[in-house]
């Protein structure tokens, strides 16, 4: 049926974006402090952001499949393609893992043996927050996610070539099986890994809402990217069977999960505030006092904007407004992850640098470029990673038909109607 | 008796036959009074040119009223009327108000929408609602025309339309 063609112009654009990213990263590396904190936080932030998006979309795909959902079938190839980024993300994680063993980055306070020995909090967590867990956890967990993603993808493609009804829907049954595996495994492992990757940047701090909160963030970002892709492909004349009804339903997801994200954002704050958890308030105190624009801007972009823009029924069918909201939300959740990563890492770096130079307490609260707010180098790095993600996604997308012709739910999807 | 309606209606066995009939009626400019189906039929609203419901606008207004009621009331109680210190927190502790504000928003919006819906449609417990035929709530699809003041020629046209488009039963009723 309709096969997406990855044109030369798009390739050039994405390669150009990657080049912008590489230049930004090199510049960051050389204009940095002795520990290259800005470079490594940017790298971690963007790697996890796009890893999270591909995982969240894979997870949604599996949840929809297991729930016998039919409406998403005529754009499910987009999610399949984006989930394949997990392999690239796994490779991108390797330098971070290497840094734990060879010490060329200083992101995680729990990776300093002298501090762990003297600090009871870090010592208490050292059974989980250590480089063995981080290394093996990342390799195994992301490896299994990618295994599920690639199996589902190849089964779905096999369905196109002589599978489906003539094969008694055997491929579809197998996709269901792999979806079950991913759902079961992914639900637990994603929470554990996000604690390792992001939450442990604030090594003394913990929050039970963190895994939910960050996953909601990744899912909203993934939905935004899906909407952007769909509107772009529709503009190019692809996805003929997809119409306003599908966009309406994805729009509802975007709206609903923005509200869900806000609920978790608030709950994470309120549980700590209400319970007078003195040792946990430091996370919010740092952010509210030293990063107010980041902190309140986050709520403004990711809650107030979608709440009022996306509320009307008819808005979710309009390409222009949906594109606008999706782009803002995509950037907004990148901003959110920025806020999760930067303050904790800067604090760790300041303490390490202050110790290295013999004393003093590194808690200066002034404006720090690239930490207090995203600077041009952060935006450049973001563009680079986005280019890489889109390049990988589009090259997978171009390898098969955009509409899974033999999917048992294709007819249901084509006749999807919501009022 | 002016509020009583004289209705001519036809029952169809299948929603597809009924949908085709509505298309024919639209083409012939016959004014359909209403359509009754045992379950929601996709595309029916569009065929009947029904405009979007305004119930959700009412819902937003009720919700906003709930938000304001809860937030202002709690603010007044905890700063003016009866200030109490909870766990060393300030009197005006906004985060603590948020859950109740949220809940009252939902409560006002849902109750308000139910009441509005019932009022607009003349529904209430104990109200006797007129119906055209028993099987409309079971397995038949009904197209109804209003015949108050219609000439016998027009009624004949409607009857002809109903029988032509495959209605299995044609009847009239005063409700």
Interface residues (C-beta under 8 A of the other chain):
Chain A: X266 X269 X270 X273 X274 X276 X311 X313 X314 X415 X417 X419
Chain B: X42 X43 X45 X52 X56 X60 X87 X88 X95 X96 X98 X99
